[in-house]
Amino acid sequence: MFQGMNFSPASLPSSVAGLRKEVRAFLTEETEWQPNSDFNAGASPAFSKRLAQQGWIGMTWPTRYGGGGKSFLERYVVTEELLAAGAPVGCHWIADRQSGPLLLNFGTEEQRQKFLPAIVSGDCFFSIGMSEPDTGSDLASIRTSAVKVDGGWCLNGSKIWTSGAHLNHYMITLVRTAAVSENRHAGLSQFIVPTRDPGVTVRGIDNLAGESDFNQVFFDDVFIADELVVGEPGNGWAQVMSELAYERSGPERFLSAFRVLAEFVRCLQSSSDKPQRILAGRLITHLVTLRRMSISVANMLENGEMPDTQAALIKDLGNTYERMVPELVRLQLPEQRSQALAAALQECILHAPSFTLRGGTREILRGIIARGLGLR
Amino acid sequence: MHEDQMLVADAANRIFTEECPPEVVEQAESGIYATGLWEILNTNGLLLAGVDEANGGSGGSIIDALIILREAARRAAPLPLAETFIAGQVLNHLQQPMPALPITLVQGNFELSPSGHLNGASSRVPFGRNCQSFLIAVNGANRQAPQTISLCLVDAGQVSIEQGNNISGEPCDHLSIETEVIESHVFNLDRQWLNYAELLGAAGRAVMMAGALEEMLQLTVDYALERHQFGKAIAKFQAIQQQLAVFAGEVAASKRAADTLLESAELNALDVAIAKARIGEASGISAEIAHQVHGAIGYTREHRLNQLTRRLWQWRDEFGNENYWQHYVAEIFLNDAAGELWQEITELKV
């Protein structure tokens, strides 16, 4: 059997039951936002601040940086509860999931002390700068570059599709710091770029749903001090790759359409239509299985493993599922349908194209899975 | 899986790999019953795992039996193993000794008179011609105990078989019966236990499909690496890689759904429903891709691939197809009026 296809059953520690209750109690007090289970759909600095006050940002990080010292499985429970309820997690999402762990793995002590407590307190948000106008899936082809100057680097270029850059404080930006050599993956570095620096211009791009949550970001002779380089200059590719298991295996990869399913099921309480119920059952069997796979991976991460193939499998299966939910539900709408279902469905269909693009396209993921199968 | 279950899996895997090569399956499909393989399994105690030793079984749990079925399915073992497993469980529950094997539980249209005259028929009995014993479920409730039904144990000499087969190519016969049953061979079985026997069947088919799917993925990957076209292995083409990645996703989900059944001490009906529905869905998609990648050679009867795909097409329809179990899952979630969907999902064991 292929190693990368192992999803050993893992149980959630009994301690999470109380935590889950606390999160639910917290959420019942939250009434200011419209629920949407797409992690990228809602961003509220005020909500992120309230969440931080509960200790639910940076939960797994060491307490000496303000973190909660909790397990990945405890974090898992908090994140899945937030997504299922449709909370506006957009502001702190990247910092909590990715930027913080990156700094813990590769950052300097000074960087950790500066950024981690600020993320934990809900005062510092991050974006990711990878894609460029001429670079999407072929990440090694980026052209945004920096040249060494006294005490730091001079950065020029542009990033695109940068979610939340207009709200966030920093973006972890992948930059070419040495000319392209035979090894295309060499010469790349990760910088912590302050998005509010005068040399940084953030320009919103409207998406097809008519919202402006992603941006093009321009760097014009931006000075990046040496203290803002993450890890070793030139080690950027390996560092980016190490984030992928965190980025791709979580509940946000299959819960984006959850509000549609939840509202559909609610409407079916008063309908005994068989095809509708069969569809609800089908969507639930997928969801339960995906969740079990995803928790297996959270447990592997907790044990220090790097399950990249499993993460790609979850994201690909999960994204396929997220896109299937609205397409099938729209064909089985109950006669007595709620306004909430109609609204969730419309939102979901409008955002669905992004599900299989963001964080690694379907085609890239399937390439990774194929490598896991030994085909490449 | 626990360590002793891994040992069971390894032992079973070794025996099926050595003793059930594709030729054995081919022979069985040409009408020669695999008696030799059956005897080897018998000698190794692999036929009646989960049946108490006191009743003539090999002890252990039904999980051991499910693990053995999964290993058997990887090699498309052409024997009534699941059938014997289910009937064995029923007899074990009734504290009855095991009769001559193989045995199968038969439902259909059967009547039993007060004097012990049994007659009726069932149109689809897998491996009917090969079974030595039959447990016949009589229609309708017992007059004295309405929550039970009567089960009659009869032997091969008491039934008439008309041969047929199903989509898998395995025997699936018409059975008719007109016989006297002695009193000690008539048992009362709780109706609930008859439902439980169906659940055992669904669980058995779910893990068998998961095993066959894993094997089929391995076969297909190996073939893609070995088959050359346009000057390179077809595995190097993105069109093939993308299809195999989808296949792998379906197999990974199936394996996870099946493993859930093997993790618990006893069967949870909802988990069986989820596994049977999810793996059934995976079977169709996976068989399609496996055949597409194999090309015409996989479509030939002699190729091993279709020993697996034909069985998947059969098993996904037995003991409740996808829609049957999807509806069952929906009913459980929807009839719990107090519960919100999310709350119910998080209450399930992961």
Interface residues (C-beta under 8 A of the other chain):
Chain A: M1 F2 M5 F7 S8 P9 A10 S11 L12 R20 E80 A84 A85 F258 L261 A262 V265 R266 L268 Q269 K274 R277 I278 L279 A280 G281 R282 I284 T285 H286 L287 V288 T289 L290 R291 R292 M293 I295 S296 Q310 L313 D316 L317 T320 E363 L365 R366 G367 I369 A370 G372 L373 G374 L375 R376
Chain B: E214 L217 Q218 V221 A224 L225 A235 K236 Q238 I240 Q241 Q242 L244 A245 V246 A248 G249 V251 A252 A253 K255 R256 A257 D259 T260 E263 A273 I274 A277 R278 E281 E322 N323 W325 Q326 H327 Y328 V329 A330 E331 F333 L334 A337 E340 L341 W342 I345 T346 L348 K349 V350
